[in-house]
Amino acid sequence: MKFSEGLQKILPFGYLFLVVMGILKESVFYYQIGINILKYSTIMDILISPIATLTAHPIILIAVILVIVFAYAFPTYLSKQSHRKWIQKISGLKSKNELSNEELSENLTNLFIKYLTISLLAFFLGIGIGEGIGLSKKIINNKIMYNQKLNYSSGDSEQIYLISSNSVYYFYLAKGNKAIKIAPIGAIKSIELTNNKMLK
């Protein structure tokens, strides 16, 4: 499957699409724990949100690569089976014999963009919903593991579960308190990983 000129023109908008997906994922996640994350985010946080999501865990990055491979391979497979009537119905493709190479390439490009858009939308939305539901259930059922120690600039400290952070705020739960705390980064001296599973 060759990338047409149309796809090459659309590629610069790919990052913008990922930014929107990152905002959607973050908004859905934080909404489930009662936070409007856009009120606590800077423009930089919004711009790097898709990168932060993709690099949060190797499995997420691998899953996104698989989604892209699927979005590329599936239209290619459909084009090879375009002589079948049911394939033509679900894909909108015509038989190869009825299309020029340029028209076939354009059709495949459009299918690739369509499948990739739908797949990434479902992927990011699914992560946001899944993580939000998981965290809210843990909070309600008191199943949070407090694996970090937060040291304030004032000298005080407390055992916490760090939900997340951005360039301005830390979002966390203190041990013995279900209320989510939001602290400006300037108020925090350091965070200690008291139970780092990766180093055991």
Secondary structure, DSSP 8 states (H G I E B T S, - for coil): ----HHHHHHTHHHHHHHHHHHHHHHHHHHHTTT--GGGG--HHHHHHHHHHHHTS-HHHHHHHHHHHHHHHHHHHHHHHTTTSHHHHHHH----GGGS-HHHHHHHHHHHHHHHHHHHHHHHHHHHHHHHHHHHHHHHHTT-----EEEEETTS-EEEEEEEEE-SSEEEEEETT--SEEEEEGGGEEEEEETT-GGG-
